[in-house]
């Protein structure tokens, strides 16, 4: 049986986020890995890193970098790092070069992606309202 590629997402919190709202998380990178077991093993190793932030219900702070498997099953590990530690962690666990990580995690890039995502969401909402009116 052929295994299916799994996508790991690297997201940055755009603002303080007490409830982990997806609309306040900005996807800055996506990494394909061969299968779920490989993805889970990478994230488990990252989660045991001493720099990984243990979240026990506290507010997610702006700039925190989260690494997760795209479908977000609850039992999957989702390590989190401060922006300053994330560049090294992304290189260690996902093989992303520091130059690429720094560009992706830059505040200006995150803000730009956040604005684009919000604009796309607003456009989709307007289109949904227009489609409902036409029915």
N, CA, C and O atoms as a GROMACS GRO file, in nm:
protein
  540
    1UNK      N    1   0.084  -0.118   0.000
    1UNK     CA    2   0.000   0.000   0.000
    1UNK      C    3   0.088   0.124   0.000
    1UNK      O    4   0.184   0.132   0.078
    2UNK      N    5   0.059   0.220  -0.085
    2UNK     CA    6   0.136   0.342  -0.097
    2UNK      C    7   0.092   0.441   0.011
    2UNK      O    8  -0.027   0.460   0.034
    3UNK      N    9   0.191   0.503   0.076
    3UNK     CA   10   0.156   0.599   0.182
    3UNK      C   11   0.123   0.734   0.120
    3UNK      O   12   0.166   0.766   0.009
    4UNK      N   13   0.046   0.810   0.192
    4UNK     CA   14   0.001   0.940   0.145
    4UNK      C   15   0.084   1.051   0.207
    4UNK      O   16   0.114   1.047   0.326
    5UNK      N   17   0.120   1.150   0.125
    5UNK     CA   18   0.195   1.264   0.176
    5UNK      C   19   0.110   1.338   0.280
    5UNK      O   20  -0.012   1.346   0.270
    6UNK      N   21   0.179   1.389   0.380
    6UNK     CA   22   0.114   1.465   0.486
    6UNK      C   23   0.180   1.603   0.489
    6UNK      O   24   0.300   1.616   0.469
    7UNK      N   25   0.101   1.702   0.513
    7UNK     CA   26   0.152   1.840   0.516
    7UNK      C   27   0.165   1.888   0.660
    7UNK      O   28   0.074   1.874   0.742
    8UNK      N   29   0.283   1.945   0.689
    8UNK     CA   30   0.306   2.010   0.817
    8UNK      C   31   0.295   2.160   0.794
    8UNK      O   32   0.354   2.214   0.700
    9UNK      N   33   0.219   2.227   0.880
    9UNK     CA   34   0.200   2.371   0.870
    9UNK      C   35   0.283   2.442   0.975
    9UNK      O   36   0.295   2.396   1.088
   10UNK      N   37   0.340   2.555   0.937
   10UNK     CA   38   0.409   2.644   1.030
   10UNK      C   39   0.323   2.770   1.035
   10UNK      O   40   0.307   2.839   0.934
   11UNK      N   41   0.268   2.799   1.153
   11UNK     CA   42   0.178   2.912   1.170
   11UNK      C   43   0.232   3.008   1.275
   11UNK      O   44   0.300   2.968   1.369
   12UNK      N   45   0.199   3.135   1.257
   12UNK     CA   46   0.240   3.238   1.352
   12UNK      C   47   0.114   3.305   1.406
   12UNK      O   48   0.023   3.339   1.330
   13UNK      N   49   0.109   3.324   1.538
   13UNK     CA   50  -0.003   3.395   1.599
   13UNK      C   51   0.009   3.542   1.564
   13UNK      O   52   0.112   3.605   1.590
   14UNK      N   53  -0.096   3.598   1.504
   14UNK     CA   54  -0.094   3.737   1.461
   14UNK      C   55  -0.132   3.832   1.575
   14UNK      O   56  -0.092   3.948   1.573
   15UNK      N   57  -0.206   3.785   1.671
   15UNK     CA   58  -0.240   3.867   1.787
   15UNK      C   59  -0.261   3.773   1.905
   15UNK      O   60  -0.272   3.652   1.887
   16UNK      N   61  -0.266   3.830   2.025
   16UNK     CA   62  -0.291   3.745   2.141
   16UNK      C   63  -0.423   3.672   2.118
   16UNK      O   64  -0.520   3.731   2.071
   17UNK      N   65  -0.425   3.544   2.152
   17UNK     CA   66  -0.532   3.458   2.105
   17UNK      C   67  -0.569   3.358   2.215
   17UNK      O   68  -0.511   3.249   2.220
   18UNK      N   69  -0.663   3.392   2.301
   18UNK     CA   70  -0.694   3.302   2.412
   18UNK      C   71  -0.762   3.172   2.370
   18UNK      O   72  -0.760   3.075   2.446
   19UNK      N   73  -0.821   3.167   2.252
   19UNK     CA   74  -0.898   3.048   2.213
   19UNK      C   75  -0.843   2.975   2.092
   19UNK      O   76  -0.909   2.885   2.041
   20UNK      N   77  -0.723   3.011   2.045
   20UNK     CA   78  -0.661   2.948   1.928
   20UNK      C   79  -0.752   2.959   1.806
   20UNK      O   80  -0.769   2.862   1.732
   21UNK      N   81  -0.809   3.079   1.786
   21UNK     CA   82  -0.892   3.104   1.668
   21UNK      C   83  -0.806   3.094   1.543
   21UNK      O   84  -0.701   3.157   1.534
   22UNK      N   85  -0.852   3.015   1.447
   22UNK     CA   86  -0.776   3.000   1.323
   22UNK      C   87  -0.758   3.131   1.249
   22UNK      O   88  -0.659   3.150   1.179
   23UNK      N   89  -0.855   3.224   1.263
   23UNK     CA   90  -0.843   3.349   1.188
   23UNK      C   91  -0.734   3.440   1.244
   23UNK      O   92  -0.704   3.543   1.184
   24UNK      N   93  -0.675   3.405   1.358
   24UNK     CA   94  -0.565   3.483   1.413
   24UNK      C   95  -0.431   3.411   1.397
   24UNK      O   96  -0.328   3.457   1.446
   25UNK      N   97  -0.433   3.298   1.329
   25UNK     CA   98  -0.312   3.222   1.300
   25UNK      C   99  -0.282   3.235   1.151
   25UNK      O  100  -0.370   3.218   1.068
   26UNK      N  101  -0.157   3.265   1.119
   26UNK     CA  102  -0.118   3.288   0.980
   26UNK      C  103  -0.023   3.175   0.938
   26UNK      O  104   0.082   3.154   0.998
   27UNK      N  105  -0.062   3.103   0.833
   27UNK     CA  106   0.025   2.999   0.780
   27UNK      C  107   0.137   3.066   0.700
   27UNK      O  108   0.111   3.137   0.603
   28UNK      N  109   0.261   3.043   0.743
   28UNK     CA  110   0.375   3.106   0.675
   28UNK      C  111   0.455   3.005   0.593
   28UNK      O  112   0.528   3.044   0.502
   29UNK      N  113   0.441   2.876   0.623
   29UNK     CA  114   0.512   2.773   0.547
   29UNK      C  115   0.432   2.643   0.554
   29UNK      O  116   0.357   2.618   0.648
   30UNK      N  117   0.451   2.562   0.451
   30UNK     CA  118   0.395   2.427   0.446
   30UNK      C  119   0.506   2.334   0.401
   30UNK      O  120   0.579   2.364   0.308
   31UNK      N  121   0.517   2.220   0.470
   31UNK     CA  122   0.622   2.123   0.438
   31UNK      C  123   0.555   1.987   0.419
   31UNK      O  124   0.482   1.940   0.506
   32UNK      N  125   0.579   1.925   0.305
   32UNK     CA  126   0.526   1.791   0.280
   32UNK      C  127   0.622   1.687   0.335
   32UNK      O  128   0.744   1.696   0.315
   33UNK      N  129   0.568   1.587   0.404
   33UNK     CA  130   0.647   1.475   0.454
   33UNK      C  131   0.582   1.346   0.403
   33UNK      O  132   0.463   1.346   0.368
   34UNK      N  133   0.658   1.238   0.398
   34UNK     CA  134   0.609   1.116   0.332
   34UNK      C  135   0.483   1.055   0.392
   34UNK      O  136   0.400   1.002   0.319
   35UNK      N  137   0.467   1.061   0.525
   35UNK     CA  138   0.351   0.996   0.586
   35UNK      C  139   0.326   1.052   0.725
   35UNK      O  140   0.407   1.127   0.779
   36UNK      N  141   0.212   1.015   0.783
   36UNK     CA  142   0.171   1.066   0.914
   36UNK      C  143   0.269   1.024   1.023
   36UNK      O  144   0.298   1.104   1.112
   37UNK      N  145   0.319   0.902   1.020
   37UNK     CA  146   0.413   0.857   1.122
   37UNK      C  147   0.540   0.943   1.123
   37UNK      O  148   0.590   0.979   1.230
   38UNK      N  149   0.590   0.975   1.005
   38UNK     CA  150   0.708   1.061   0.995
   38UNK      C  151   0.677   1.200   1.050
   38UNK      O  152   0.756   1.256   1.126
   39UNK      N  153   0.563   1.255   1.011
   39UNK     CA  154   0.522   1.388   1.058
   39UNK      C  155   0.508   1.389   1.210
   39UNK      O  156   0.558   1.479   1.277
   40UNK      N  157   0.442   1.289   1.263
   40UNK     CA  158   0.421   1.280   1.408
   40UNK      C  159   0.555   1.269   1.481
   40UNK      O  160   0.574   1.332   1.584
   41UNK      N  161   0.647   1.188   1.428
   41UNK     CA  162   0.779   1.171   1.492
   41UNK      C  163   0.856   1.303   1.493
   41UNK      O  164   0.920   1.336   1.593
   42UNK      N  165   0.852   1.377   1.382
   42UNK     CA  166   0.920   1.507   1.376
   42UNK      C  167   0.864   1.603   1.481
   42UNK      O  168   0.939   1.670   1.551
   43UNK      N  169   0.732   1.608   1.490
   43UNK     CA  170   0.669   1.700   1.584
   43UNK      C  171   0.690   1.656   1.729
   43UNK      O  172   0.703   1.741   1.818
   44UNK      N  173   0.692   1.527   1.753
   44UNK     CA  174   0.720   1.478   1.890
   44UNK      C  175   0.861   1.518   1.934
   44UNK      O  176   0.882   1.559   2.048
   45UNK      N  177   0.957   1.506   1.842
   45UNK     CA  178   1.094   1.548   1.875
   45UNK      C  179   1.099   1.697   1.903
   45UNK      O  180   1.164   1.741   1.998
   46UNK      N  181   1.031   1.775   1.820
   46UNK     CA  182   1.029   1.920   1.839
   46UNK      C  183   0.962   1.957   1.971
   46UNK      O  184   1.005   2.050   2.039
   47UNK      N  185   0.858   1.885   2.007
   47UNK     CA  186   0.785   1.914   2.130
   47UNK      C  187   0.870   1.888   2.255
   47UNK      O  188   0.848   1.950   2.359
   48UNK      N  189   0.964   1.795   2.245
   48UNK     CA  190   1.050   1.766   2.360
   48UNK      C  191   1.169   1.861   2.370
   48UNK      O  192   1.245   1.856   2.467
   49UNK      N  193   1.186   1.947   2.271
   49UNK     CA  194   1.294   2.047   2.273
   49UNK      C  195   1.273   2.137   2.395
   49UNK      O  196   1.161   2.178   2.424
   50UNK      N  197   1.380   2.166   2.465
   50UNK     CA  198   1.369   2.248   2.587
   50UNK      C  199   1.318   2.389   2.558
   50UNK      O  200   1.270   2.457   2.649
   51UNK      N  201   1.328   2.435   2.435
   51UNK     CA  202   1.279   2.568   2.399
   51UNK      C  203   1.132   2.568   2.363
   51UNK      O  204   1.072   2.675   2.350
   52UNK      N  205   1.072   2.451   2.346
   52UNK     CA  206   0.931   2.442   2.311
   52UNK      C  207   0.846   2.494   2.428
   52UNK      O  208   0.874   2.466   2.544
   53UNK      N  209   0.743   2.569   2.394
   53UNK     CA  210   0.655   2.628   2.495
   53UNK      C  211   0.544   2.529   2.527
   53UNK      O  212   0.471   2.485   2.438
   54UNK      N  213   0.530   2.496   2.653
   54UNK     CA  214   0.420   2.408   2.696
   54UNK      C  215   0.297   2.496   2.716
   54UNK      O  216   0.298   2.589   2.798
   55UNK      N  217   0.191   2.467   2.642
   55UNK     CA  218   0.067   2.543   2.657
   55UNK      C  219  -0.032   2.462   2.737
   55UNK      O  220  -0.069   2.350   2.701
   56UNK      N  221  -0.073   2.521   2.847
   56UNK     CA  222  -0.168   2.456   2.936
   56UNK      C  223  -0.289   2.545   2.957
   56UNK      O  224  -0.333   2.567   3.070
   57UNK      N  225  -0.342   2.596   2.847
   57UNK     CA  226  -0.462   2.678   2.854
   57UNK      C  227  -0.437   2.827   2.858
   57UNK      O  228  -0.533   2.905   2.855
   58UNK      N  229  -0.312   2.870   2.864
   58UNK     CA  230  -0.286   3.014   2.867
   58UNK      C  231  -0.304   3.074   2.728
   58UNK      O  232  -0.311   3.003   2.628
   59UNK      N  233  -0.311   3.205   2.724
   59UNK     CA  234  -0.329   3.278   2.598
   59UNK      C  235  -0.208   3.257   2.507
   59UNK      O  236  -0.094   3.262   2.552
   60UNK      N  237  -0.236   3.233   2.381
   60UNK     CA  238  -0.131   3.223   2.280
   60UNK      C  239  -0.088   3.366   2.249
   60UNK      O  240  -0.173   3.450   2.217
   61UNK      N  241   0.040   3.394   2.258
   61UNK     CA  242   0.088   3.530   2.242
   61UNK      C  243   0.129   3.559   2.097
   61UNK      O  244   0.175   3.470   2.025
   62UNK      N  245   0.110   3.683   2.058
   62UNK     CA  246   0.148   3.725   1.922
   62UNK      C  247   0.293   3.689   1.895
   62UNK      O  248   0.380   3.711   1.979
   63UNK      N  249   0.318   3.633   1.778
   63UNK     CA  250   0.453   3.598   1.737
   63UNK      C  251   0.492   3.454   1.768
   63UNK      O  252   0.595   3.407   1.720
   64UNK      N  253   0.412   3.384   1.848
   64UNK     CA  254   0.444   3.243   1.874
   64UNK      C  255   0.432   3.164   1.744
   64UNK      O  256   0.344   3.189   1.662
   65UNK      N  257   0.523   3.070   1.727
   65UNK     CA  258   0.527   2.990   1.605
   65UNK      C  259   0.483   2.848   1.640
   65UNK      O  260   0.543   2.782   1.725
   66UNK      N  261   0.379   2.802   1.573
   66UNK     CA  262   0.322   2.670   1.597
   66UNK      C  263   0.350   2.580   1.477
   66UNK      O  264   0.343   2.625   1.362
   67UNK      N  265   0.382   2.455   1.504
   67UNK     CA  266   0.408   2.357   1.399
   67UNK      C  267   0.307   2.245   1.420
   67UNK      O  268   0.300   2.186   1.528
   68UNK      N  269   0.229   2.215   1.316
   68UNK     CA  270   0.125   2.113   1.332
   68UNK      C  271   0.101   2.039   1.201
   68UNK      O  272   0.140   2.085   1.094
   69UNK      N  273   0.038   1.925   1.213
   69UNK     CA  274  -0.004   1.849   1.096
   69UNK      C  275  -0.132   1.913   1.044
   69UNK      O  276  -0.219   1.952   1.122
   70UNK      N  277  -0.143   1.926   0.914
   70UNK     CA  278  -0.251   2.003   0.852
   70UNK      C  279  -0.390   1.968   0.901
   70UNK      O  280  -0.470   2.059   0.926
   71UNK      N  281  -0.423   1.842   0.916
   71UNK     CA  282  -0.560   1.808   0.954
   71UNK      C  283  -0.589   1.831   1.102
   71UNK      O  284  -0.705   1.825   1.143
   72UNK      N  285  -0.488   1.856   1.181
   72UNK     CA  286  -0.505   1.898   1.319
   72UNK      C  287  -0.577   1.800   1.410
   72UNK      O  288  -0.658   1.842   1.492
   73UNK      N  289  -0.549   1.671   1.399
   73UNK     CA  290  -0.607   1.577   1.494
   73UNK      C  291  -0.557   1.611   1.633
   73UNK      O  292  -0.441   1.647   1.652
   74UNK      N  293  -0.645   1.599   1.730
   74UNK     CA  294  -0.612   1.643   1.866
   74UNK      C  295  -0.495   1.568   1.925
   74UNK      O  296  -0.416   1.628   1.999
   75UNK      N  297  -0.480   1.442   1.896
   75UNK     CA  298  -0.370   1.366   1.959
   75UNK      C  299  -0.234   1.393   1.895
   75UNK      O  300  -0.132   1.349   1.949
   76UNK      N  301  -0.230   1.463   1.785
   76UNK     CA  302  -0.103   1.496   1.722
   76UNK      C  303  -0.030   1.603   1.803
   76UNK      O  304  -0.094   1.695   1.855
   77UNK      N  305   0.100   1.592   1.814
   77UNK     CA  306   0.175   1.697   1.883
   77UNK      C  307   0.174   1.826   1.801
   77UNK      O  308   0.172   1.822   1.678
   78UNK      N  309   0.175   1.939   1.869
   78UNK     CA  310   0.181   2.070   1.804
   78UNK      C  311   0.278   2.158   1.882
   78UNK      O  312   0.236   2.240   1.963
   79UNK      N  313   0.408   2.140   1.857
   79UNK     CA  314   0.504   2.220   1.931
   79UNK      C  315   0.493   2.368   1.897
   79UNK      O  316   0.451   2.406   1.788
   80UNK      N  317   0.531   2.450   1.993
   80UNK     CA  318   0.525   2.595   1.980
   80UNK      C  319   0.658   2.653   2.026
   80UNK      O  320   0.718   2.606   2.122
   81UNK      N  321   0.702   2.756   1.956
   81UNK     CA  322   0.829   2.821   1.989
   81UNK      C  323   0.812   2.973   1.984
   81UNK      O  324   0.730   3.024   1.908
   82UNK      N  325   0.891   3.043   2.064
   82UNK     CA  326   0.901   3.188   2.048
   82UNK      C  327   0.966   3.212   1.913
   82UNK      O  328   1.044   3.130   1.866
   83UNK      N  329   0.935   3.324   1.851
   83UNK     CA  330   0.990   3.357   1.719
   83UNK      C  331   1.143   3.346   1.718
   83UNK      O  332   1.201   3.298   1.621
   84UNK      N  333   1.208   3.389   1.826
   84UNK     CA  334   1.355   3.388   1.833
   84UNK      C  335   1.411   3.245   1.828
   84UNK      O  336   1.520   3.224   1.774
   85UNK      N  337   1.339   3.149   1.882
   85UNK     CA  338   1.385   3.010   1.882
   85UNK      C  339   1.337   2.931   1.761
   85UNK      O  340   1.390   2.824   1.731
   86UNK      N  341   1.238   2.983   1.692
   86UNK     CA  342   1.174   2.908   1.584
   86UNK      C  343   1.266   2.884   1.464
   86UNK      O  344   1.259   2.778   1.402
   87UNK      N  345   1.350   2.979   1.431
   87UNK     CA  346   1.438   2.963   1.314
   87UNK      C  347   1.525   2.839   1.332
   87UNK      O  348   1.536   2.757   1.241
   88UNK      N  349   1.586   2.826   1.448
   88UNK     CA  350   1.671   2.710   1.475
   88UNK      C  351   1.588   2.581   1.479
   88UNK      O  352   1.630   2.478   1.426
   89UNK      N  353   1.472   2.587   1.542
   89UNK     CA  354   1.386   2.468   1.551
   89UNK      C  355   1.340   2.422   1.413
   89UNK      O  356   1.336   2.302   1.385
   90UNK      N  357   1.304   2.516   1.328
   90UNK     CA  358   1.259   2.479   1.193
   90UNK      C  359   1.371   2.414   1.113
   90UNK      O  360   1.347   2.324   1.033
   91UNK      N  361   1.493   2.459   1.135
   91UNK     CA  362   1.606   2.395   1.068
   91UNK      C  363   1.630   2.256   1.124
   91UNK      O  364   1.649   2.160   1.048
   92UNK      N  365   1.628   2.243   1.256
   92UNK     CA  366   1.656   2.114   1.320
   92UNK      C  367   1.552   2.007   1.286
   92UNK      O  368   1.588   1.893   1.257
   93UNK      N  369   1.426   2.044   1.291
   93UNK     CA  370   1.320   1.944   1.281
   93UNK      C  371   1.258   1.931   1.142
   93UNK      O  372   1.207   1.824   1.107
   94UNK      N  373   1.262   2.037   1.063
   94UNK     CA  374   1.200   2.031   0.930
   94UNK      C  375   1.299   2.053   0.816
   94UNK      O  376   1.262   2.042   0.699
   95UNK      N  377   1.424   2.085   0.850
   95UNK     CA  378   1.526   2.104   0.748
   95UNK      C  379   1.511   2.233   0.669
   95UNK      O  380   1.563   2.242   0.557
   96UNK      N  381   1.443   2.332   0.723
   96UNK     CA  382   1.423   2.459   0.655
   96UNK      C  383   1.543   2.549   0.686
   96UNK      O  384   1.579   2.568   0.802
   97UNK      N  385   1.603   2.604   0.581
   97UNK     CA  386   1.722   2.687   0.602
   97UNK      C  387   1.687   2.814   0.680
   97UNK      O  388   1.576   2.866   0.667
   98UNK      N  389   1.780   2.865   0.759
   98UNK     CA  390   1.755   2.986   0.837
   98UNK      C  391   1.715   3.107   0.751
   98UNK      O  392   1.632   3.188   0.793
   99UNK      N  393   1.773   3.120   0.633
   99UNK     CA  394   1.739   3.233   0.546
   99UNK      C  395   1.590   3.230   0.510
   99UNK      O  396   1.522   3.332   0.516
  100UNK      N  397   1.540   3.113   0.474
  100UNK     CA  398   1.399   3.100   0.438
  100UNK      C  399   1.310   3.122   0.560
  100UNK      O  400   1.209   3.191   0.552
  101UNK      N  401   1.348   3.063   0.673
  101UNK     CA  402   1.268   3.079   0.795
  101UNK      C  403   1.260   3.224   0.838
  101UNK      O  404   1.153   3.273   0.873
  102UNK      N  405   1.373   3.294   0.835
  102UNK     CA  406   1.373   3.435   0.877
  102UNK      C  407   1.281   3.519   0.789
  102UNK      O  408   1.208   3.605   0.839
  103UNK      N  409   1.283   3.494   0.659
  103UNK     CA  410   1.195   3.569   0.568
  103UNK      C  411   1.048   3.537   0.597
  103UNK      O  412   0.964   3.626   0.602
  104UNK      N  413   1.019   3.408   0.616
  104UNK     CA  414   0.880   3.367   0.640
  104UNK      C  415   0.828   3.419   0.774
  104UNK      O  416   0.711   3.456   0.784
  105UNK      N  417   0.913   3.422   0.876
  105UNK     CA  418   0.871   3.462   1.010
  105UNK      C  419   0.881   3.612   1.035
  105UNK      O  420   0.840   3.660   1.141
  106UNK      N  421   0.934   3.687   0.939
  106UNK     CA  422   0.948   3.831   0.956
  106UNK      C  423   0.811   3.894   0.983
  106UNK      O  424   0.711   3.857   0.922
  107UNK      N  425   0.809   3.990   1.075
  107UNK     CA  426   0.682   4.054   1.112
  107UNK      C  427   0.612   4.114   0.991
  107UNK      O  428   0.489   4.106   0.980
  108UNK      N  429   0.686   4.174   0.900
  108UNK     CA  430   0.625   4.233   0.781
  108UNK      C  431   0.559   4.126   0.694
  108UNK      O  432   0.450   4.148   0.641
  109UNK      N  433   0.623   4.011   0.679
  109UNK     CA  434   0.565   3.902   0.600
  109UNK      C  435   0.439   3.848   0.666
  109UNK      O  436   0.338   3.825   0.599
  110UNK      N  437   0.445   3.827   0.797
  110UNK     CA  438   0.328   3.775   0.869
  110UNK      C  439   0.212   3.874   0.858
  110UNK      O  440   0.098   3.833   0.835
  111UNK      N  441   0.239   4.002   0.874
  111UNK     CA  442   0.134   4.104   0.864
  111UNK      C  443   0.074   4.106   0.723
  111UNK      O  444  -0.047   4.117   0.707
  112UNK      N  445   0.160   4.094   0.621
  112UNK     CA  446   0.111   4.092   0.482
  112UNK      C  447   0.021   3.971   0.458
  112UNK      O  448  -0.087   3.985   0.400
  113UNK      N  449   0.065   3.853   0.501
  113UNK     CA  450  -0.015   3.732   0.484
  113UNK      C  451  -0.147   3.740   0.560
  113UNK      O  452  -0.250   3.693   0.513
  114UNK      N  453  -0.142   3.799   0.678
  114UNK     CA  454  -0.263   3.815   0.759
  114UNK      C  455  -0.364   3.904   0.685
  114UNK      O  456  -0.482   3.871   0.677
  115UNK      N  457  -0.316   4.017   0.632
  115UNK     CA  458  -0.406   4.107   0.557
  115UNK      C  459  -0.465   4.036   0.435
  115UNK      O  460  -0.584   4.049   0.407
  116UNK      N  461  -0.382   3.960   0.364
  116UNK     CA  462  -0.431   3.888   0.246
  116UNK      C  463  -0.537   3.785   0.285
  116UNK      O  464  -0.639   3.771   0.217
  117UNK      N  465  -0.512   3.714   0.393
  117UNK     CA  466  -0.608   3.612   0.440
  117UNK      C  467  -0.740   3.677   0.481
  117UNK      O  468  -0.847   3.627   0.448
  118UNK      N  469  -0.731   3.788   0.554
  118UNK     CA  470  -0.853   3.858   0.596
  118UNK      C  471  -0.931   3.910   0.475
  118UNK      O  472  -1.054   3.904   0.473
  119UNK      N  473  -0.861   3.961   0.376
  119UNK     CA  474  -0.928   4.009   0.254
  119UNK      C  475  -0.995   3.894   0.180
  119UNK      O  476  -1.108   3.908   0.133
  120UNK      N  477  -0.927   3.780   0.171
  120UNK     CA  478  -0.986   3.661   0.107
  120UNK      C  479  -1.110   3.615   0.182
  120UNK      O  480  -1.211   3.581   0.121
  121UNK      N  481  -1.102   3.612   0.315
  121UNK     CA  482  -1.217   3.571   0.396
  121UNK      C  483  -1.335   3.665   0.377
  121UNK      O  484  -1.450   3.620   0.366
  122UNK      N  485  -1.308   3.795   0.373
  122UNK     CA  486  -1.416   3.893   0.352
  122UNK      C  487  -1.478   3.877   0.214
  122UNK      O  488  -1.600   3.885   0.199
  123UNK      N  489  -1.394   3.854   0.113
  123UNK     CA  490  -1.444   3.835  -0.024
  123UNK      C  491  -1.532   3.709  -0.031
  123UNK      O  492  -1.638   3.711  -0.092
  124UNK      N  493  -1.487   3.599   0.033
  124UNK     CA  494  -1.566   3.476   0.033
  124UNK      C  495  -1.699   3.496   0.104
  124UNK      O  496  -1.802   3.444   0.061
  125UNK      N  497  -1.698   3.571   0.214
  125UNK     CA  498  -1.822   3.597   0.288
  125UNK      C  499  -1.919   3.678   0.202
  125UNK      O  500  -2.039   3.650   0.200
  126UNK      N  501  -1.867   3.780   0.132
  126UNK     CA  502  -1.953   3.860   0.044
  126UNK      C  503  -2.011   3.774  -0.068
  126UNK      O  504  -2.129   3.787  -0.101
  127UNK      N  505  -1.929   3.688  -0.126
  127UNK     CA  506  -1.976   3.600  -0.233
  127UNK      C  507  -2.083   3.504  -0.182
  127UNK      O  508  -2.179   3.474  -0.253
  128UNK      N  509  -2.067   3.457  -0.060
  128UNK     CA  510  -2.167   3.368   0.000
  128UNK      C  511  -2.299   3.440   0.021
  128UNK      O  512  -2.406   3.383  -0.004
  129UNK      N  513  -2.294   3.563   0.067
  129UNK     CA  514  -2.416   3.643   0.086
  129UNK      C  515  -2.482   3.670  -0.048
  129UNK      O  516  -2.604   3.660  -0.061
  130UNK      N  517  -2.402   3.706  -0.149
  130UNK     CA  518  -2.457   3.733  -0.282
  130UNK      C  519  -2.522   3.607  -0.340
  130UNK      O  520  -2.628   3.616  -0.401
  131UNK      N  521  -2.459   3.491  -0.322
  131UNK     CA  522  -2.515   3.366  -0.374
  131UNK      C  523  -2.646   3.333  -0.303
  131UNK      O  524  -2.740   3.284  -0.367
  132UNK      N  525  -2.653   3.358  -0.174
  132UNK     CA  526  -2.775   3.331  -0.099
  132UNK      C  527  -2.890   3.423  -0.144
  132UNK      O  528  -3.005   3.381  -0.149
  133UNK      N  529  -2.858   3.547  -0.178
  133UNK     CA  530  -2.960   3.641  -0.225
  133UNK      C  531  -3.017   3.600  -0.359
  133UNK      O  532  -3.135   3.622  -0.388
  134UNK      N  533  -2.931   3.540  -0.443
  134UNK     CA  534  -2.974   3.499  -0.577
  134UNK      C  535  -3.068   3.380  -0.574
  134UNK      O  536  -3.143   3.356  -0.669
  135UNK      N  537  -3.065   3.304  -0.466
  135UNK     CA  538  -3.150   3.183  -0.457
  135UNK      C  539  -3.289   3.218  -0.427
  135UNK      O  540  -3.374   3.130  -0.415
   0.00000   0.00000   0.00000
